[in-house]
């Protein structure tokens, strides 16, 4: 599993209805994309759920590097880059994925938590500790799924939790709305630890 995200931060007065329409028109194009486990079409809107910005920030889980490459060098990403400028694409090595009680529901919200791995910490111990909390976190009745991954260039862990509007407010991280969820190969994604 490979995780990937890019963030397009838009002006404070940007009409986010444009992004909503774009997703409504184009979201289905990744519904059967080979190698893609999941694409969550995420947005943050200034003044909503504490967001200081307007942002379009899709989050991906890939089953194959071939699928990820086909997307990045294909017409979809090329078109996005032409419309908004080419964004920086972050990627993380997959560590774990867990389905939650609402896996069969369509998620409406997401929370992304970034956690730096301190220079004096043993990354393997920190990862094991974090993955030890995954079963309890994933059992919350509002959770669709949770993915955990690591960026080894920044030594930073990412946790992405998808769920319904009832995800607890105290769940730390940046909150997003899910406008569309493409899941062509999500059921093929290995559950639990990815190694």
GUVOBA-184996 format. One record per residue: y, z, x of N, C-alpha, C, O in turn; residue in three letters. Coordinates in Angstrom, 3 decimals. Atoms other than C-alpha are relative to their C-alpha. Layout:
! residues N
  n_north     n_up   n_east ca_north    ca_up  ca_east  c_north     c_up   c_east  o_north     o_up   o_east type
        Y        Z        X        Y        Z        X        Y        Z        X        Y        Z        X  ALA
...
This chain:
! residues 195
  n_north     n_up   n_east ca_north    ca_up  ca_east  c_north     c_up   c_east  o_north     o_up   o_east type
   -1.188    0.000    0.850    0.000    0.000    0.000    1.236    0.000    0.885    1.315    0.719    1.881  UNK
   -1.292    0.062   -0.667    3.476   -0.877    1.166    1.065    0.187   -1.074    0.997   -0.441   -2.131  UNK
   -1.109   -0.188    0.928    6.641    0.362   -0.572    1.217   -0.756    0.540    1.372   -0.918    1.751  UNK
   -1.161    0.792   -0.395    9.870   -1.639   -0.544    1.113    0.223   -1.018    0.851    0.354   -2.214  UNK
   -1.145   -0.108    0.904   13.370   -1.267   -1.990    1.239   -0.582    0.660    1.433   -0.449    1.868  UNK
   -1.336    0.379   -0.453   16.773   -2.867   -1.673    0.970    0.494   -1.052    0.640    0.598   -2.233  UNK
   -1.033   -0.549    0.885   19.994   -1.518   -3.148    1.220   -0.898    0.046    1.760   -1.172    1.118  UNK
   -1.213    0.798    0.101   22.857   -3.669   -4.357    1.030    0.865   -0.714    0.976    1.049   -1.930  UNK
   -1.047   -0.847    0.563   25.868   -1.433   -4.857    1.131   -0.898   -0.475    1.613   -1.762    0.258  UNK
   -0.962    0.876    0.670   28.369   -2.988   -7.231    1.322    0.735   -0.204    1.355    1.964   -0.146  UNK
   -1.294   -0.655    0.191   32.084   -2.334   -7.867   -0.022    1.023   -1.151   -0.827    0.921   -2.077  UNK
   -0.054   -1.076    0.996   33.005    0.734   -9.930    0.250   -0.531   -1.404   -0.215    0.059   -2.380  UNK
   -0.310    0.560    1.324   34.295   -1.467  -12.773   -0.925   -1.161   -0.371   -0.635   -1.905   -1.308  UNK
    0.911    1.105    0.257   31.351   -3.894  -12.678   -0.669    0.169   -1.363   -1.066    1.273   -1.736  UNK
    0.657   -0.019    1.310   29.907   -4.788  -16.076   -1.514    0.012    0.215   -2.113   -1.027    0.493  UNK
    1.437   -0.122   -0.248   26.342   -3.480  -15.743   -0.823   -0.734   -1.049   -2.029   -0.911   -0.879  UNK
    0.680    0.834    0.978   25.484   -5.478  -18.860   -0.501   -1.299    0.628   -1.490   -1.870    0.168  UNK
    0.429    1.205   -0.709   25.236   -8.452  -16.468   -1.367    0.228    0.635   -2.229   -0.649    0.588  UNK
    1.286   -0.334   -0.621   22.382   -6.712  -14.619   -1.071    0.154   -1.082   -2.197   -0.315   -0.915  UNK
    0.955   -0.158    1.102   20.702   -5.750  -17.896   -0.472   -1.365   -0.497   -1.665   -1.564   -0.729  UNK
    0.366    1.354    0.457   20.799   -9.410  -19.014   -0.847   -0.716    1.037   -1.810   -1.400    0.692  UNK
    0.763    0.646   -1.081   19.545  -10.617  -15.628   -1.454    0.479   -0.028   -2.381   -0.325    0.064  UNK
    1.355   -0.554    0.032   16.549   -8.273  -15.815   -0.735   -0.465   -1.261   -1.920   -0.793   -1.201  UNK
    0.635    0.453    1.243   15.870   -9.220  -19.451   -0.473   -1.450    0.122   -1.512   -1.816   -0.428  UNK
    0.353    1.411   -0.161   15.806  -12.901  -18.449   -1.040   -0.233    1.089   -1.922   -1.077    0.928  UNK
    0.813    0.309   -1.169   14.042  -12.700  -15.075   -1.109    1.005    0.285   -1.978    0.730    1.113  UNK
    0.996   -1.027   -0.293   11.940   -9.513  -15.158   -1.431   -0.479   -0.149   -2.308   -0.094    0.625  UNK
    1.364    0.484    0.266    8.913  -11.308  -16.560   -0.536   -0.878    1.130   -1.744   -1.098    1.216  UNK
    0.432    0.896   -1.078    8.831  -13.588  -13.480   -0.895    0.687    1.024   -1.621    0.018    1.760  UNK
    0.883   -0.719   -0.928    7.097  -10.855  -11.473   -1.168    0.672   -0.731   -1.935    1.413   -0.115  UNK
    1.074   -0.642    0.762    4.716   -9.789  -14.253   -1.395   -0.431    0.431   -2.374    0.251    0.127  UNK
    1.310    0.479   -0.470    1.907  -11.820  -12.649    0.049   -0.384    1.476   -0.726   -1.229    1.924  UNK
   -0.202    0.381   -1.399    3.061  -11.972   -9.021   -1.175    0.479    0.861   -1.467    1.674    0.885  UNK
    1.170   -0.381   -0.807    0.037  -12.027   -6.643    0.354    0.984    1.115    1.359    0.822    1.807  UNK
   -0.190   -0.996   -1.050   -0.253   -9.036   -4.319    0.917    1.143   -0.385    0.982    2.145    0.328  UNK
   -0.934   -1.031    0.448    2.317   -6.989   -6.277   -0.719    1.001   -0.890   -1.268    0.639   -1.931  UNK
    0.552   -1.038    0.863    1.054   -3.695   -7.616    1.012    0.316   -1.103    0.663    0.379   -2.282  UNK
   -0.997   -0.422    0.973    4.346   -2.757   -9.283    1.404   -0.326    0.495    1.705   -0.186    1.680  UNK
   -1.435    0.116   -0.258    8.031   -3.631   -9.442    0.728    0.716   -1.122    0.609    0.349   -2.291  UNK
   -0.833   -0.722    0.964   10.343   -1.171  -11.161    1.430   -0.503    0.168    2.036   -0.334    1.226  UNK
   -1.374    0.506   -0.005   13.675   -2.792  -12.031    0.911    1.191   -0.295    1.076    1.586   -1.450  UNK
   -0.763   -1.244    0.115   15.936    0.208  -11.392    1.498   -0.248    0.077    1.967   -1.123    0.804  UNK
   -1.462    0.017   -0.077   19.639    0.742  -12.012    0.528    1.428   -0.009   -0.073    2.347   -0.566  UNK
   -0.818   -1.213    0.116   22.124    3.522  -11.500    1.343   -0.462   -0.537    1.867   -1.499   -0.129  UNK
   -1.291    0.379    0.567   25.311    3.470  -13.532    0.989    1.135    0.218    0.707    2.296   -0.079  UNK
   -1.017   -0.994   -0.339   28.468    5.242  -12.456    0.300    0.904   -1.195    0.589    0.437   -2.297  UNK
   -0.296   -0.977    1.041   28.985    8.441  -14.438   -1.191    0.360   -0.875   -1.074    1.234   -1.733  UNK
    1.202   -0.285    0.784   25.450    8.434  -15.902   -0.994    0.742    0.894   -1.294    0.291    1.999  UNK
    0.973   -0.818   -0.740   22.982   11.109  -14.738    0.512    0.352    1.391   -0.266    0.420    2.343  UNK
   -0.581   -0.427   -1.264   25.366   12.111  -11.966    0.181   -1.096    1.040    0.498   -0.793    2.190  UNK
   -0.133    1.075   -0.981   25.490    8.684  -10.312    1.463   -0.273    0.326    2.283   -0.437   -0.578  UNK
   -1.371    0.340   -0.384   28.654    8.020   -8.300    0.228   -1.508    0.099    1.353   -1.947    0.336  UNK
   -0.106    1.441   -0.225   27.913    4.260   -8.159   -0.703   -0.799   -1.090   -1.550   -0.285   -1.820  UNK
    0.762    1.003    0.734   26.823    1.191  -10.070   -0.918   -0.662    1.019   -0.470   -1.096    2.080  UNK
    0.944    0.510   -0.989   23.685   -0.056   -8.389   -1.218   -0.620   -0.669   -1.741   -0.100   -1.654  UNK
    1.262    0.632    0.370   20.770   -2.422   -8.874   -0.925    0.229    1.188   -0.609   -0.183    2.304  UNK
    0.824   -0.450   -1.121   17.874   -1.087   -6.791   -1.490   -0.081   -0.314   -2.138    0.956   -0.454  UNK
    1.424    0.121    0.316   14.397   -2.497   -7.536   -0.888    0.674    1.052   -0.585    0.661    2.245  UNK
    0.969   -0.675   -0.869   11.448   -0.566   -6.085   -1.355   -0.660   -0.209   -1.777   -0.882   -1.344  UNK
    1.261    0.737    0.032    8.153   -2.276   -5.229   -1.118    0.807    0.651   -0.881    1.557    1.598  UNK
    1.218   -0.402   -0.691    4.616   -1.224   -4.393   -0.843   -1.258    0.140   -1.128   -1.939   -0.845  UNK
    0.765    1.208   -0.289    2.611   -3.993   -2.730   -1.424    0.364    0.360   -1.662    1.311    1.110  UNK
    1.400   -0.124   -0.402   -1.157   -4.255   -2.502   -0.264   -0.775    1.279   -1.137   -0.407    2.065  UNK
    0.233    0.844   -1.170   -0.888   -6.965    0.160    1.316   -0.372    0.667    2.341   -0.551    0.009  UNK
   -1.161    0.491   -0.754    1.534   -7.938    2.911    0.259   -1.466   -0.321    1.404   -1.915   -0.278  UNK
   -0.150    1.412    0.364    0.895  -11.564    1.906    0.878   -0.142   -1.242    1.751   -1.008   -1.299  UNK
   -0.821    0.038    1.208    2.356  -10.887   -1.537    1.453    0.340    0.292    2.363   -0.310   -0.222  UNK
   -1.359   -0.403   -0.353    5.386   -9.122   -0.066    0.717   -1.143    0.724    1.877   -1.434    0.434  UNK
   -0.601    1.124   -0.719    6.015  -12.028    2.312    0.310   -1.159   -0.941    1.369   -1.780   -0.840  UNK
   -0.232    1.087    0.957    5.639  -14.563   -0.495    1.247    0.268   -0.838    1.986   -0.660   -1.168  UNK
   -1.195   -0.335    0.777    8.315  -12.702   -2.454    1.260   -0.134    0.856    2.224   -0.785    0.451  UNK
   -1.209   -0.018   -0.829   10.774  -12.197    0.420    0.430   -1.388    0.459    1.624   -1.641    0.622  UNK
   -0.350    1.332   -0.484   10.596  -15.822    1.575   -0.046   -1.030   -1.126    0.022   -2.232   -0.871  UNK
    0.110    0.903    1.135   10.327  -17.292   -1.917    1.289   -0.132   -0.791    2.324    0.407   -0.401  UNK
   -1.196    0.309    0.780   12.746  -18.455   -4.602    0.648    1.209   -0.672    1.866    1.222   -0.846  UNK
   -0.579   -1.155    0.689   13.195  -15.069   -6.348    0.986    0.756    0.864    2.119    1.002    0.451  UNK
   -0.890   -0.749   -0.902   14.646  -13.193   -3.380    1.125   -0.901    0.514    2.247   -0.439    0.723  UNK
   -1.034    0.947   -0.429   16.506  -16.311   -2.237    1.113   -0.073   -1.058    2.297   -0.071   -0.722  UNK
   -0.994    0.059    1.075   18.219  -16.507   -5.645    0.831    1.263   -0.088    2.043    1.200   -0.297  UNK
   -0.731   -1.271    0.013   19.137  -12.823   -5.587    1.013    0.034    1.143    2.154    0.460    0.957  UNK
   -0.889    0.010   -1.167   20.615  -13.251   -2.093    1.183   -0.938   -0.209    2.294   -0.645    0.233  UNK
   -1.100    0.926    0.275   22.666  -16.239   -3.247    0.997    0.611   -0.980    2.201    0.382   -0.867  UNK
   -0.875   -0.578    1.022   24.040  -14.272   -6.211    0.759    1.234    0.477    1.904    1.443    0.077  UNK
   -0.597   -1.290   -0.368   24.773  -10.924   -4.512    0.182    0.189    1.505    0.737    1.203    1.927  UNK
    0.040   -0.199   -1.447   24.469  -11.474   -0.751   -1.359    0.590    0.362   -1.972    1.299   -0.436  UNK
    1.328   -0.468   -0.395   21.323  -10.715    1.209    0.043    1.504    0.291    0.752    1.938    1.199  UNK
   -0.019   -1.443   -0.220   20.630   -6.972    0.954   -0.942    0.410    1.130   -1.853   -0.331    1.499  UNK
    0.939   -0.621   -0.934   18.985   -4.767    3.550   -1.222    0.408   -0.809   -1.096    1.043   -1.856  UNK
    1.245   -0.337    0.694   15.338   -4.385    2.531   -0.680    1.119    0.771   -1.070    0.941    1.925  UNK
    0.690   -1.132   -0.615   13.829   -0.986    3.278   -1.478   -0.093   -0.325   -1.857   -0.519   -1.416  UNK
    1.436   -0.035    0.271   10.085   -0.646    3.629   -0.602    1.262    0.592   -0.139    1.794    1.601  UNK
    0.700   -1.223   -0.380    7.745    2.290    3.940   -1.500   -0.271   -0.015   -1.991   -1.052   -0.830  UNK
    1.458    0.054    0.005    4.069    2.616    4.823   -0.507    0.925   -1.092   -0.081    2.077   -1.181  UNK
    0.512   -0.790    1.110    2.160    3.843    1.805   -0.859    1.163    0.464   -1.708    1.010    1.342  UNK
    0.782   -1.199   -0.302    0.745    7.365    1.975   -0.879    0.419   -1.169   -2.018    0.839   -0.968  UNK
    0.779   -0.446    1.162   -0.395    8.120   -1.578    0.594   -0.585   -1.281    1.778   -0.913   -1.356  UNK
   -0.426    0.402    1.337   -0.239    7.018   -5.192   -0.835    0.787   -0.996   -2.047    0.935   -0.834  UNK
    0.721   -0.756    1.024   -1.135    9.059   -8.239    0.506   -0.385   -1.386    1.711   -0.474   -1.621  UNK
   -0.334    0.237    1.401   -1.224    8.214  -11.923    0.252    1.341   -0.674   -0.384    2.347   -0.360  UNK
   -0.297   -1.202    0.765    0.272   10.743  -14.299   -0.507   -0.105   -1.422   -1.103   -1.113   -1.799  UNK
    0.459   -0.011    1.391   -0.460   11.692  -17.911    0.585   -1.119   -0.858   -0.025   -1.503   -1.855  UNK
   -0.644    1.060    0.785    1.950    8.976  -19.187   -0.189   -1.376    0.631    0.642   -2.263    0.438  UNK
    0.238    1.266   -0.694    0.437    6.147  -17.111   -0.080   -1.174   -0.964    0.283   -2.292   -0.597  UNK
    0.110    1.088    0.975   -0.216    4.110  -20.263    1.313   -0.276   -0.736    1.405   -1.236   -1.500  UNK
   -1.304    0.187    0.651    3.409    4.479  -21.423    0.897   -0.859    0.899    0.600   -1.054    2.078  UNK
   -0.987    0.736   -0.788    6.371    2.383  -20.290    1.046    0.985    0.499    1.731    1.614   -0.307  UNK
   -0.985   -0.966   -0.506    8.538    4.479  -17.955    1.422   -0.442   -0.300    1.726   -1.634   -0.342  UNK
   -1.403    0.268    0.292   12.223    4.748  -18.754    0.928    0.566    1.068    2.112    0.232    1.107  UNK
   -0.814   -0.630   -1.024   13.431    6.793  -15.802   -0.804    0.118    1.292   -2.035    0.103    1.282  UNK
    0.632   -0.159   -1.306   12.715    7.186  -12.102    0.853    0.941    0.833    2.070    1.015    0.669  UNK
   -0.699   -0.879   -0.935   13.603    9.723   -9.438   -0.514   -0.311    1.400   -1.717   -0.262    1.660  UNK
    0.345    0.265   -1.394   13.678    8.825   -5.741    0.491    1.160    0.856    1.658    1.548    0.807  UNK
   -0.361   -1.087   -0.910   13.605   11.611   -3.192   -0.270   -0.458    1.431   -1.378   -0.884    1.758  UNK
    0.131    0.307   -1.416   14.226   10.939    0.499   -0.011    1.312    0.766    0.835    2.177    0.539  UNK
    0.168   -1.247   -0.742   13.091   13.645    2.911   -0.181   -0.322    1.476   -1.190   -0.913    1.861  UNK
    0.155    0.275   -1.422   13.742   13.438    6.661   -1.120    0.840    0.606   -1.349    1.981    0.204  UNK
    1.017   -0.721   -0.751   10.912   14.411    8.992    0.703    0.526    1.259    1.050   -0.264    2.137  UNK
   -0.722   -0.538   -1.164   12.553   16.797   11.520   -0.688   -0.386    1.307   -1.910   -0.525    1.367  UNK
    0.519    0.407   -1.294   12.155   15.833   15.163   -1.009    0.957    0.594   -1.881    0.547    1.359  UNK
    0.926   -0.989   -0.558   10.329   19.060   15.968   -1.201    0.261   -0.917   -2.023    1.134   -0.636  UNK
    1.110   -0.197    0.949    7.923   18.763   13.014   -1.156   -0.926    0.341   -0.955   -2.020    0.868  UNK
    1.184    0.849   -0.124    4.386   17.431   13.178   -0.068   -0.838   -1.280   -0.311   -0.289   -2.356  UNK
   -0.016    0.822    1.218    4.543   14.448   10.775   -1.289    0.119   -0.810   -1.243    0.146   -2.040  UNK
    1.276   -0.078    0.721    0.837   14.717    9.915   -0.079    1.275   -0.834   -0.561    1.241   -1.966  UNK
    0.019   -1.263    0.752    1.208   18.380    8.873    0.943   -0.062   -1.198    0.598    0.380   -2.294  UNK
   -0.969    0.110    1.092    4.322   17.651    6.805   -0.539   -0.903   -1.111   -0.390   -0.592   -2.293  UNK
    0.569    0.925    0.981    2.592   14.714    5.088   -1.112    0.689   -0.787   -1.158    0.578   -2.013  UNK
    1.097   -0.698    0.687   -0.507   16.805    4.297    0.546    1.043   -0.972    0.030    1.197   -2.079  UNK
   -0.611   -1.005    0.885    1.695   19.569    2.858    0.586   -0.672   -1.239    0.409   -0.199   -2.362  UNK
   -0.608    0.713    1.135    3.588   17.072    0.709   -1.077   -0.543   -0.932   -0.959   -0.431   -2.152  UNK
    1.059    0.558    0.840    0.416   15.390   -0.499   -0.766    1.099   -0.727   -1.368    0.851   -1.772  UNK
    0.642   -1.125    0.681   -0.972   18.827   -1.359    0.683    0.362   -1.305    0.049    0.922   -2.200  UNK
   -0.729   -0.290    1.243    1.734   19.165   -4.031   -0.125   -1.130   -1.018    0.235   -0.967   -2.184  UNK
    0.057    1.184    0.861    1.041   15.711   -5.463   -0.776    0.224   -1.299   -0.295   -0.173   -2.361  UNK
    0.712   -0.193    1.272   -1.628   16.746   -7.992    0.793    0.808   -1.025    0.812    0.459   -2.206  UNK
   -0.779   -0.823    0.941    0.592   19.442   -9.521    1.212   -0.769   -0.520    1.510   -0.727   -1.714  UNK
   -1.173    0.778    0.414    3.675   17.195   -9.564   -0.403   -1.105   -0.969    0.280   -1.352   -1.963  UNK
    0.458    1.107    0.830    1.704   14.324  -11.068   -0.544    0.409   -1.343   -0.712   -0.435   -2.224  UNK
    0.530   -0.486    1.271    0.348   16.505  -13.864    1.080    0.300   -1.033    0.764    0.603   -2.183  UNK
   -1.063   -0.254    0.976    3.774   16.978  -15.476   -0.167   -0.982   -1.159   -0.410   -2.164   -0.916  UNK
    0.289    0.860    1.154    3.440   15.582  -19.033    0.896   -1.235   -0.138    0.569   -2.136   -0.910  UNK
   -0.893    1.159    0.109    6.353   13.123  -18.552   -0.233   -1.030    1.097    0.422   -2.072    1.096  UNK
    0.175    0.869   -1.169    5.033   11.480  -15.348   -0.892   -1.199   -0.315   -1.990   -1.055   -0.852  UNK
    0.778    1.239    0.032    3.861    7.862  -15.349   -0.810   -0.111    1.289   -2.030   -0.277    1.253  UNK
    0.658    0.088   -1.295    3.083    7.756  -11.622    0.936    0.498    1.092    2.150    0.597    0.915  UNK
   -0.752   -0.440   -1.179    4.154    9.003   -8.214   -0.531   -0.766    1.210   -1.740   -0.903    1.393  UNK
    0.360    0.644   -1.263    4.185    7.097   -4.920    0.695    0.750    1.133    1.846    1.166    1.005  UNK
   -0.551   -0.634   -1.199    4.718    8.644   -1.484   -0.218   -0.958    1.158   -1.302   -1.518    1.320  UNK
    0.089    0.916   -1.135    5.463    6.585    1.623    0.908    0.507    1.110    1.710    1.418    0.904  UNK
   -0.790   -0.457   -1.147    7.026    6.941    5.076    0.592   -1.186    0.752   -0.050   -2.221    0.934  UNK
   -0.689    0.946   -0.879    9.552    4.994    7.136   -0.074    0.599    1.402    0.559    1.619    1.674  UNK
    0.185   -0.562   -1.337    8.525    5.529   10.765    1.101   -0.424    0.973    1.096    0.016    2.123  UNK
   -1.148    0.286   -0.858   11.720    3.975   12.166    1.072    1.069   -0.194    1.775    1.423    0.753  UNK
   -0.951   -1.073    0.294   13.870    6.631   10.460   -0.683    1.367   -0.070   -0.007    2.393   -0.137  UNK
    0.791   -1.213    0.254   11.067    9.230   10.152    0.523    0.678   -1.263    1.106    1.762   -1.238  UNK
   -0.470   -0.445    1.310   11.818    9.649    6.478   -1.086   -0.270   -1.031   -1.640   -1.367   -1.098  UNK
    0.950    0.139    1.103    9.491   10.245    3.553    0.754   -0.399   -1.259    1.887    0.032   -1.471  UNK
   -0.556    0.325    1.304   10.176    8.704    0.158   -1.048    0.359   -1.053   -2.236    0.078   -0.893  UNK
    0.835   -0.241    1.171    8.755    9.919   -3.126    0.691   -0.659   -1.181    1.858   -0.384   -1.461  UNK
   -0.539    0.639    1.203    9.256    7.745   -6.204   -0.845    0.445   -1.181   -2.049    0.196   -1.232  UNK
    0.667   -0.480    1.204    8.392    9.329   -9.532    0.513   -0.793   -1.186    1.714   -0.809   -1.454  UNK
   -0.346    0.710    1.224    8.349    7.169  -12.651   -0.451    0.834   -1.180   -1.497    1.481   -1.126  UNK
    0.388   -0.766    1.178    8.293    8.759  -16.074    0.859   -0.312   -1.190    1.635   -1.268   -1.202  UNK
   -0.780    0.137    1.218    9.774    9.138  -19.479    1.292    0.799    0.150    1.504    1.460    1.167  UNK
   -1.281   -0.714   -0.052   13.198   10.589  -20.278   -0.177    1.508    0.137    0.774    2.220    0.459  UNK
    0.238   -1.430   -0.062   11.579   14.012  -20.320   -0.304    0.494    1.418   -0.649    1.663    1.594  UNK
    0.173   -0.494   -1.368   11.224   14.132  -16.515    0.969    1.155    0.214    2.129    1.064   -0.189  UNK
   -0.866   -1.178   -0.119   12.613   17.538  -15.562    1.281   -0.286    0.783    1.255   -0.965    1.809  UNK
   -1.294    0.183   -0.658   16.305   17.596  -14.617    0.012    0.612    1.394    0.750    0.147    2.263  UNK
   -0.003   -0.670   -1.298   15.521   19.906  -11.697   -0.795   -0.750    1.063   -0.810   -0.339    2.223  UNK
    0.714    0.820   -0.972   13.349   17.242  -10.040    1.032   -0.575    0.970    1.913   -1.324    0.548  UNK
   -1.056    0.413   -0.929   15.346   16.592   -6.836   -0.045   -1.487    0.308   -1.114   -2.094    0.374  UNK
   -0.091    1.394   -0.406   16.576   13.135   -5.934    0.970   -0.798   -0.844    1.608   -0.271   -1.755  UNK
   -0.875    0.906    0.726   18.519   10.146   -7.184   -0.722   -0.496   -1.240   -1.889   -0.882   -1.185  UNK
    0.589    0.398    1.276   17.919    9.267  -10.817    0.408   -1.425   -0.345    1.555   -1.834   -0.161  UNK
   -0.189    1.393    0.391   17.532    5.708  -12.062   -0.507   -0.204   -1.416   -1.327    0.568   -1.914  UNK
    0.588    0.485    1.242   16.937    3.967  -15.364   -0.924   -1.155    0.348   -0.618   -1.964    1.225  UNK
    0.945    1.102   -0.188   13.942    1.637  -15.515    0.269   -1.023   -1.103    0.060   -0.736   -2.282  UNK
   -0.294    1.039    0.990   14.966   -1.613  -17.227   -1.233   -0.835   -0.337   -1.351   -1.365   -1.442  UNK
    1.224    0.777    0.208   11.594   -3.337  -16.812   -0.994    0.441    1.058   -0.601    0.831    2.157  UNK
    1.046   -0.331   -0.963    8.272   -2.623  -15.115   -1.025   -1.120    0.006   -1.689   -1.377   -0.998  UNK
    1.054    0.999   -0.195    6.070   -5.411  -13.758   -1.170    0.691    0.681   -0.984    1.387    1.680  UNK
    1.171   -0.704   -0.544    2.527   -4.200  -13.063   -1.198   -0.932    0.148   -2.272   -0.624   -0.368  UNK
    1.105    0.956   -0.036    0.378   -7.226  -12.185   -1.292    0.531    0.615   -2.382    0.168    0.174  UNK
    1.201   -0.506   -0.662   -2.001   -5.329   -9.888    0.042    1.520    0.171   -0.560    2.059    1.099  UNK
   -0.121   -1.450   -0.124   -1.137   -1.682  -10.475   -1.340    0.702   -0.165   -1.613    1.687    0.521  UNK
    1.299   -0.658    0.206   -4.605   -0.816  -11.741   -0.925   -0.192    1.199   -1.915    0.529    1.327  UNK
    0.791    0.202   -1.212   -6.021   -2.167   -8.447    0.427    0.922    1.139   -0.278    1.046    2.141  UNK
   -0.530   -0.845   -1.073   -3.915    0.242   -6.388   -0.864    1.240    0.167   -1.128    1.966   -0.792  UNK
    0.825   -1.167   -0.301   -6.036    2.877   -4.693    0.749    1.285   -0.366    1.935    1.423   -0.068  UNK
   -0.596   -1.276    0.385   -5.377    6.359   -6.079   -0.226    1.025    1.109   -1.202    0.956    1.856  UNK
    0.095   -1.031   -1.017   -4.768    9.370   -3.867    0.502   -0.513    1.345    1.306   -1.443    1.405  UNK
   -0.422    0.364   -1.351   -4.323    9.103   -0.103   -0.372   -1.453    0.297   -1.406   -1.959   -0.139  UNK
    0.178    1.419   -0.304   -3.999    5.592    1.249   -0.679   -0.234    1.345   -0.657   -1.350    1.865  UNK
    0.747    0.198   -1.237   -6.027    6.202    4.397   -1.250    0.819   -0.007   -2.015    0.785    0.956  UNK
